[in-house]
Amino acid sequence: MQQSHRISGDKRHSQIHREGSSAANRLLVIRFLANNLDHSRFAFVVSKRVGNAVARNRIKRRLRESVRGCDVHSGWDAVFIARRGVQNATFHDLNRAALNLLRRSRIAVSEGQRPNVAAVDSEVSNSGGESTK
């Protein structure tokens, strides 16, 4: 994840915690707040209660990868907070939990909003490279 897509600094974390909205499931909590940027930024918090440094860093790497694979709207700051049961979760479970929270918070593009790439490709190839719309 690029440095510009990460939230750094206590001040912004505190502001998101104080002013932002939240959603939760059994593995994660997300706190989010709009920003005035042309991209979204993310932070990942894993408490020392969750495990040792190796386990915490592994969870953060998995969360970063989950978010990287999502199609997200621009203009949001979001902080993912891991809950205690997260160290026993598989990558698939963690990925599903993160995507669920991103969709519930309207940060991620829902399945219904995603453009159908196959339909666009066939439309372009049928028209000789020009769009019919």
Secondary structure by P-SEA (a helix, b strand, c coil): cccccccccaaaaaaaaacccccccccbbbbbbbcccccccbbbbbccccccaaaaaaaaaaaaaaaaacccccbbbbbbbbccccccccaaaaaaaaaaaaaaacccccccccccaaaaaaaaaaacccccc
